[in-house]
Amino acid sequence: MAEGENKGLVLLDFWVSPFGQRCRIALAEKGVEYEYREENLRDKSPLLLKSNPVHKKIPVLIHDGKPVCESLIIVQYIDEAWPDRAPLLPADSYARAQARFWADLVDKKMYESGTKLWKLKGEAQEEAKKEFIEILKLLEGELGDKKYFGGDTFGLVDIALVPFTAWFYSYEACANLSAEKEAPKLVPWVKRCRERESVSKSLPDPLKVYEFVCFLKKVYGIE
Amino acid sequence: MDQLSSLKLLGSWADSHTHRVQLALKLKGLEFDYQEEDVVNISPALLLHNPVYNKVPVLLHKDRPVVESVVILQYIDETWTGNPLMPADPFERAVARFWCHFAEDKLAPAVGAVFSSSGEGQKAAVDQVHENLKLLECELRDGAFKERRFFGGDKIGLLDIVLGCGSYWLAVFEEVMSVKLVDPESFPAFHAWLRDFEEQNEVKETIPAIDKLLEYARGVRQMMLSLSSSTSTSVPATAAANTTGNDDVTIDAIDASSG
């Protein structure tokens, strides 16, 4: 086996994916070098298909030839593989359980609910809005007056959630839902996160996200 | 510290997620109080300790709640570090977590769908279960878990707990629904693993007797059939929460055939 070829880190990703962005943020927090590879999701690379045969999805982090799949699993892997710096999970086991719970909640709820906002219309969209606002308020309540979800340290839950903030503009444009108005306590948290280089370098321009959403709507034949 | 009062598990006797936690606590040699909860008429304790989901299991440790079975298992493992349930190596841990997520996100809903459907829908659900079992079978035979007795190695680990507590529904549903789910010829490695798992003393002490599970499943099925429209909401706890594929959102958006 050509050893040189398999060494190092490769992230198979797609520019607008909030899941991929989680991995980019985590890698940047740890200051780890990696090769970013943009996948064409309509024509997936053999490497992607080989690395994630079960789901065939990005992101995939390939470390010295070994693939890690699923964004939150990748983030925890990054944290555990580089334990000497920028811990992404707290040391205390109860705090870790809380972090995993909330990150999992973001995973279970944010994407599905957010997608409905631009995919649906009329009454279905109104229902989706109610649901999304509930989720935002839940997260807002959990954040409270803390600097980050985990307290003073930027971590797993922040990483899980912050990429979706690049979609807030699209949610407002498509569903007339202002996340900032519905969950004002999240606003300073978003600002704080975006001040981190790892986040500002990893998140896309919200206008570009909106362009992408408009493109998807055309594909789906949604007004 | 009075350990007996410091750990309390709120659970439901037929809930596989509750069994996961019971088994983990047993494997760690931890004593705990158990409280059976009403999951149909959500009990005040569940409303209090699991305000987000109102579900069992809830582990109370010195009155602080931990919820979601896989989160609870990792909490137990990291708080009481003897007899570790997770491997030490970060990559191995990622692999275990991946398949835990697979069990929750793909396998459990597929098994639940078998139970809650009929006719063509059921046939499709059975095919889906087979597809998922094939993936696990491959990993056991030639992949990440090759030549291991258990997913965790020589001893039961976290992934064994997650997969094992729930896999007994396969045999139950086979009987109740008259379908073939885990054919030993098609899935020899998985079948062998499951038999080994169920032979472990701690597992035998945790999982309810098969006839009780059969009776329970028959009862639920009867109730579902007597309702004019049946959904999967009352399926025994193998049906996982509604998790969508967590990654690669945009692929769904662009190319539906990629799933």
HADDOCK unambig.tbl for C-alpha pairs under 7 A between the chains (distance, minus, plus):
assign (segid A and resid 17 and name CA) (segid B and resid 248 and name CA) 6.43 0.50 0.50
assign (segid A and resid 17 and name CA) (segid B and resid 249 and name CA) 6.73 0.50 0.50
assign (segid A and resid 17 and name CA) (segid B and resid 250 and name CA) 6.70 0.50 0.50
assign (segid A and resid 19 and name CA) (segid B and resid 247 and name CA) 5.61 0.50 0.50
assign (segid A and resid 19 and name CA) (segid B and resid 248 and name CA) 6.88 0.50 0.50
assign (segid A and resid 41 and name CA) (segid B and resid 251 and name CA) 5.82 0.50 0.50
assign (segid A and resid 42 and name CA) (segid B and resid 255 and name CA) 6.57 0.50 0.50
assign (segid A and resid 57 and name CA) (segid B and resid 247 and name CA) 6.51 0.50 0.50
assign (segid A and resid 57 and name CA) (segid B and resid 248 and name CA) 5.33 0.50 0.50
assign (segid A and resid 58 and name CA) (segid B and resid 247 and name CA) 6.35 0.50 0.50
assign (segid A and resid 58 and name CA) (segid B and resid 248 and name CA) 5.16 0.50 0.50
assign (segid A and resid 59 and name CA) (segid B and resid 247 and name CA) 6.83 0.50 0.50
assign (segid A and resid 59 and name CA) (segid B and resid 248 and name CA) 6.82 0.50 0.50
assign (segid A and resid 68 and name CA) (segid B and resid 94 and name CA) 6.61 0.50 0.50
assign (segid A and resid 70 and name CA) (segid B and resid 247 and name CA) 6.29 0.50 0.50
assign (segid A and resid 71 and name CA) (segid B and resid 247 and name CA) 6.68 0.50 0.50
assign (segid A and resid 73 and name CA) (segid B and resid 94 and name CA) 5.97 0.50 0.50
assign (segid A and resid 73 and name CA) (segid B and resid 97 and name CA) 6.76 0.50 0.50
assign (segid A and resid 77 and name CA) (segid B and resid 90 and name CA) 5.83 0.50 0.50
assign (segid A and resid 77 and name CA) (segid B and resid 91 and name CA) 6.86 0.50 0.50
assign (segid A and resid 77 and name CA) (segid B and resid 94 and name CA) 6.11 0.50 0.50
assign (segid A and resid 80 and name CA) (segid B and resid 90 and name CA) 5.74 0.50 0.50
assign (segid A and resid 81 and name CA) (segid B and resid 90 and name CA) 5.88 0.50 0.50
assign (segid A and resid 93 and name CA) (segid B and resid 75 and name CA) 5.96 0.50 0.50
assign (segid A and resid 93 and name CA) (segid B and resid 78 and name CA) 6.01 0.50 0.50
assign (segid A and resid 93 and name CA) (segid B and resid 79 and name CA) 5.99 0.50 0.50
assign (segid A and resid 94 and name CA) (segid B and resid 75 and name CA) 6.75 0.50 0.50
assign (segid A and resid 97 and name CA) (segid B and resid 66 and name CA) 6.87 0.50 0.50
assign (segid A and resid 97 and name CA) (segid B and resid 71 and name CA) 5.87 0.50 0.50
assign (segid A and resid 97 and name CA) (segid B and resid 75 and name CA) 5.88 0.50 0.50
assign (segid A and resid 100 and name CA) (segid B and resid 71 and name CA) 6.50 0.50 0.50
assign (segid A and resid 101 and name CA) (segid B and resid 71 and name CA) 6.57 0.50 0.50
assign (segid A and resid 107 and name CA) (segid B and resid 246 and name CA) 6.22 0.50 0.50
assign (segid A and resid 108 and name CA) (segid B and resid 243 and name CA) 5.13 0.50 0.50
assign (segid A and resid 108 and name CA) (segid B and resid 244 and name CA) 6.78 0.50 0.50
assign (segid A and resid 112 and name CA) (segid B and resid 244 and name CA) 6.83 0.50 0.50
assign (segid A and resid 216 and name CA) (segid B and resid 253 and name CA) 6.65 0.50 0.50
assign (segid A and resid 216 and name CA) (segid B and resid 254 and name CA) 6.97 0.50 0.50
